[in-house]
Amino acid sequence: MNDKIREMIEEIDKMKVKLAKEIDKQENHISYEIKNGYVTFEQEVLAKQKENMKNLLTWFREVPFLHLLTAPLIYVMVIPAIIFDVLLFIYQQIAFRIFKFEFIKRSDYMHFDHHYLGYLNAIEKLNCLYCSYFNGLMLYASAISGRTELYFCPIKHAKKVIAQHKYYEEFLSYGDEEDYQEKLKDLRETSQQ
C-alpha cells in the first residue's frame, strides 16, 4: 500500500470519527446513561417510552399472519448459530494461541441493550435480542476470519467486494507478485503483535 492510499485511509478514518460525533450530537436529546454496562433512563423518560409501547394483544392482532408462520423457521436458526459461536471460541483458543494472534474480544461485537427500551414489548425485545446476537456473531466471525486471512492469504480479490473486514485495507494488491514473500512475511509479523 503506497503512502497516498494510506493517507486517504487515515482521512476516511478521521471522517468516520467526525461522523460518529455528529450522529451523537443529533441523538443527544435522548437521555440515558450507561453505568457498569447497564443502560438507565430517567424515570420520566422511561414512563414516556412505556406509553408508546404496543401491548402484546394489539401486536399479535396487527402482525401479518405469514410473519407469524415464519417465526419458527427464523428462531430455529439460533441452534446452528450457538454451535457456530462455540466453534469460533474453540477455533480462536487453539489457532490464535498457536499463531500468536491477538484474541478478538467477543464482547466488542455482542451488544444486548435493546431490552432496556421501555417502548418495546416482550416479543419485540426477543426479536431485538435475536438480531443483536446474530449480527454480533457475524461481525465477530468476520473479525476472526479477517485476522486469520491476514496471516494466511492477505491478497485482495480481483473483483471488488461489497463489505470488507478491517484488515482488508492492509492486504496486498491482486496480481502484484513483486516482493510477495517479503511483504507476506512483514504482514505475518504485524498480525502476531
C-alpha positions in Angstrom: 0.0 0.0 0.0 1.5 3.3 -1.0 1.6 6.5 1.1 -1.2 8.2 -0.8 -3.6 5.3 -0.2 -2.5 5.1 3.4 -3.1 8.8 3.8 -6.6 8.5 2.2 -7.5 5.7 4.6 -6.4 7.8 7.5 -8.7 10.6 6.2 -11.6 8.2 5.9 -11.0 7.0 9.5 -11.0 10.6 10.7 -14.2 11.3 8.8 -15.8 8.2 10.4 -14.9 9.6 13.9 -16.3 13.0 12.8 -19.5 11.4 11.5 -19.9 9.4 14.8 -19.6 12.6 16.8 -22.2 14.3 14.6 -24.6 11.4 15.0 -24.0 11.5 18.8 -24.9 15.3 18.7 -28.1 14.5 16.8 -29.1 11.9 19.2 -28.1 14.0 22.2 -31.8 14.7 23.0 -32.2 11.1 24.0 -31.4 11.0 27.7 -29.8 7.8 29.1 -26.7 6.8 31.0 -24.5 3.7 30.8 -23.3 2.6 34.2 -21.3 -0.7 34.7 -22.7 -2.0 31.4 -26.3 -1.2 32.2 -28.4 1.4 30.5 -30.6 3.6 32.7 -33.2 6.2 31.7 -34.6 8.9 33.9 -38.0 7.8 35.3 -40.0 10.3 33.3 -38.3 9.2 30.0 -39.0 5.6 30.8 -42.6 6.4 31.6 -43.0 8.2 28.3 -41.4 5.2 26.5 -43.9 2.8 28.1 -46.8 5.0 26.9 -45.6 4.3 23.4 -45.3 0.5 23.8 -47.7 -1.6 21.8 -49.3 -4.2 24.1 -49.0 -7.9 23.1 -52.6 -8.4 22.2 -52.6 -5.4 19.8 -49.2 -6.5 18.5 -50.4 -10.1 17.7 -53.6 -8.7 16.1 -51.6 -6.4 13.8 -48.8 -8.6 12.8 -49.3 -10.3 9.3 -50.2 -14.0 9.6 -47.3 -15.0 7.3 -44.9 -13.2 9.6 -46.0 -15.4 12.5 -45.7 -18.5 10.3 -42.0 -17.7 9.6 -41.1 -17.3 13.2 -40.3 -21.0 13.9 -38.0 -21.0 10.8 -36.3 -17.9 11.9 -35.9 -18.8 15.5 -34.7 -22.4 14.9 -31.6 -20.8 13.3 -30.4 -19.9 16.8 -29.3 -23.6 17.2 -26.7 -23.6 14.4 -25.7 -20.1 15.5 -24.9 -21.3 19.0 -22.9 -24.2 17.6 -21.1 -21.8 15.3 -20.4 -19.5 18.3 -18.9 -22.4 20.3 -16.8 -23.5 17.3 -15.5 -19.9 16.9 -14.5 -19.9 20.5 -12.6 -23.3 20.2 -11.0 -22.2 16.9 -9.8 -19.0 18.4 -8.5 -20.7 21.6 -6.4 -23.2 19.6 -5.4 -21.4 16.4 -4.8 -18.0 17.8 -2.6 -19.4 20.5 -0.5 -21.4 18.1 -0.1 -18.5 15.6 0.3 -15.9 18.4 -2.6 -13.7 17.2 -4.2 -11.2 19.5 -7.6 -12.5 20.6 -10.7 -11.0 19.2 -12.9 -9.9 22.1 -16.4 -11.3 21.6 -17.8 -8.5 23.9 -16.7 -5.9 21.3 -19.3 -7.4 18.9 -22.1 -8.6 21.1 -24.3 -5.8 22.4 -27.5 -6.6 24.1 -29.1 -3.4 25.2 -32.5 -3.1 23.5 -34.3 -4.8 26.4 -33.8 -1.5 28.4 -36.1 0.3 25.9 -39.5 0.9 27.5 -41.4 1.2 24.2 -40.7 -2.4 23.2 -43.0 -5.2 24.3 -41.7 -8.7 25.2 -41.9 -10.1 21.6 -40.1 -7.0 20.2 -37.4 -7.3 22.8 -36.9 -11.0 22.0 -36.7 -10.1 18.3 -34.0 -7.5 19.1 -32.1 -10.0 21.2 -32.1 -12.4 18.3 -31.0 -9.9 15.8 -28.3 -8.4 18.1 -26.9 -11.9 18.7 -26.9 -12.9 15.0 -25.4 -9.6 13.7 -22.9 -9.5 16.5 -21.9 -13.2 15.8 -21.4 -12.5 12.1 -19.2 -9.4 12.9 -17.3 -11.4 15.4 -16.8 -14.3 12.9 -15.7 -11.8 10.3 -13.1 -10.3 12.6 -11.8 -13.8 13.5 -11.6 -14.9 9.8 -10.2 -11.5 8.8 -7.3 -11.9 11.3 -6.8 -15.4 10.0 -6.8 -14.3 6.4 -4.3 -11.5 7.2 -1.8 -14.2 8.1 -2.6 -16.9 5.6 -3.7 -15.1 2.4 -3.6 -11.4 2.6 -4.4 -10.7 -1.1 -7.2 -8.6 -2.2 -9.7 -10.0 -4.7 -9.7 -9.1 -8.4 -13.4 -8.3 -8.2 -14.4 -5.6 -5.7 -16.1 -6.9 -2.6 -19.2 -5.2 -1.1 -18.1 -5.5 2.5 -14.6 -5.8 3.9 -13.3 -6.6 7.3 -11.0 -4.1 9.0 -7.8 -5.9 7.9 -8.6 -5.9 4.1 -7.1 -2.5 3.5 -3.7 -3.9 4.5 -3.9 -6.8 2.0 -1.6 -6.9 -1.0 -2.9 -6.0 -4.4 -4.3 -8.7 -6.6 -1.7 -9.9 -9.1 1.2 -7.9 -7.5 3.9 -10.6 -7.3 6.7 -8.1 -6.7 8.4 -8.9 -3.3 5.3 -11.0 -2.4 7.2 -13.3 0.0 8.8 -10.4 1.8 5.6 -8.4 2.1 3.8 -11.6 3.3 6.5 -12.0 6.0 6.0 -8.4 7.1 2.2 -8.8 7.3 2.6 -12.0 9.3 4.9 -10.3 11.8 2.4 -7.4 12.3 -0.5 -9.8 12.6 1.2 -11.5 15.5 1.7 -8.4 17.5 
